[in-house]
Amino acid sequence: MKERPARKPYGRIVKVCEFSLEAVAEFGDDDARAVWRLAKRAARDFLRVSWINTAIVTAAKTDHPYMAVIVYGKY
């Protein structure tokens, strides 16, 4: 695997949308994959119609006791 050089933090990062994984835990892994696909599709759609250059899709802890899939945009 090739390592990328460290990038300088130019630009600003904004939260585009957040998908909660709270209800997914009840139903299983297939629904979690569906949430990830939905987040990736939202990132692609946002890149197509917006002035954002880069989209970042990540899972992160929130203020609530459950995880969330968050889409960030960098411009």
C-alpha positions in Angstrom: 0.0 0.0 0.0 1.3 3.4 -0.9 1.2 6.1 1.7 0.0 9.6 0.9 2.1 12.5 2.0 0.8 14.6 4.8 -1.4 17.3 3.5 -1.6 20.8 4.9 -5.0 21.7 6.2 -5.9 24.3 3.5 -9.6 25.0 3.1 -12.5 24.7 5.4 -14.5 21.6 6.4 -18.3 21.8 6.9 -20.8 19.1 7.9 -23.1 18.4 5.0 -25.4 15.7 6.6 -25.5 13.1 9.3 -27.2 9.7 9.3 -27.9 8.1 12.7 -27.1 4.5 13.3 -29.3 4.3 16.4 -32.2 2.3 14.8 -29.9 0.2 12.6 -28.5 -1.7 15.6 -31.9 -3.4 16.0 -32.1 -4.7 12.5 -28.6 -6.0 11.6 -25.7 -5.4 9.3 -27.6 -5.2 6.0 -29.3 -2.0 7.2 -26.0 -0.5 8.3 -24.6 -1.1 4.8 -27.7 0.6 3.4 -27.0 3.7 5.6 -23.4 3.7 4.4 -24.6 3.5 0.7 -27.0 6.3 1.3 -24.3 8.5 2.9 -21.9 7.8 -0.1 -24.7 8.6 -2.6 -25.4 11.9 -0.7 -21.7 12.8 -0.9 -21.6 12.1 -4.6 -24.8 14.1 -5.3 -23.5 17.0 -3.2 -20.2 17.0 -5.1 -22.1 17.2 -8.4 -24.2 20.2 -7.7 -22.1 22.2 -5.2 -18.9 24.2 -5.0 -17.4 21.6 -2.6 -14.2 20.0 -3.9 -13.9 17.0 -1.6 -16.4 14.9 0.3 -15.4 12.8 3.4 -17.7 10.0 4.7 -16.9 8.8 8.1 -18.4 7.1 11.2 -18.0 9.1 14.4 -19.4 9.2 17.9 -21.8 12.0 18.5 -23.1 13.7 21.7 -25.7 10.9 21.9 -24.8 7.4 23.0 -24.9 6.1 19.4 -22.7 6.3 16.3 -23.5 8.3 13.2 -22.3 8.3 9.6 -21.3 11.9 8.8 -20.6 13.5 5.5 -18.2 16.4 5.5 -17.4 18.7 2.6 -14.1 20.5 2.1 -13.8 23.7 0.1 
